[in-house]
């Protein structure tokens, strides 16, 4: 018997609709969030280079640890400073 367990501990998960994707990145500022997993920065550095070379504004952010959600202050900062966000995972 297979049992599905929700690791978030939410008793009543909130359903959130996805935000629409921007039609293009030109003229926008893209945030890059490094969740602090080993070697994630290698990929994100390259992504930063590629976006910047295309004339797209980039802002970088780093979570203190991958084991927990980003702190509220960091999430609020990201929400006010960028138009789109890439969160990098690695391992």
N, C-alpha and C positions, 0 to 999 in steps of 0.2 A: 504494500500500500504506500503510495506517494503522499507526502504531506508537505504543503507549501507553507513556509513560515516567513512572515514579514519582518525583516530586521529593524525596521524603524520604530516599532512599538506603538504605532498609531492604532488606536481602536476604531476611529472613524476617519479614514484617509480623505483628504480634501482633493477633489478633482479640479485640476487647473487646465484650462485650455492653453494650447501652445500659441505663442505670439507669432504673427506672420513674419516670414523672413523678408529682409529688405530685397528689392529687386536687383540692386547692385551695391557694391561697397564704396564706389567712388564718392568722395565727399563726406564719408562717414569716419568716425573714430572707432576702431576695433580694439576691444580689450582682450588681453591674453592672460588667463589665470593659470598659474602653475600651482598644482595642488601639493607640491613638495614630495612627489614620488621620485625615486632614483632615476636619473637620466631623462626625466621629462623635459628638463630645460634644454637638452640637446635638440629635440624636435621643435620646441617652442622658439628657440633662438633662430632656427632656420625659417620657421613660419614668419617671425617678426621681420627677418631680412627680406623675404619675398613680398610681404605686404608693403613694407616701407619702400621697396624698389618700385612698386606699382603706384606709389603716390598716396597710399592709404595711411591715415594717421593711426598710430598704435600706442596703446598705454599698457604697461605690464603690471601685474599684481601677483602676489605670492601668498598662499595660505600658510599659516604657521605649521600645520600638520595635515597629512592626508587622512588621518584617522577620525577627524571631526569635520562637521560642516564649517564653512567659512564664517568667521565672526560677523555679527550683525553690522558692526561699523564698516567692515570691509565690503560687505554686500551692498550697503547703502552708498558707499563711495563709488563702487563700480556702476551702480544703477544711475548715478547722476553724472558720470564722466564719459560713458561710452554709448554708442548706438547698437553695438553687437558685441558678443563675447564668445571667445573660444576657450574652452576648459580642457587642459591637456592632461591625459593619463599616460602612464608608462608602467613598465615592469618587464 
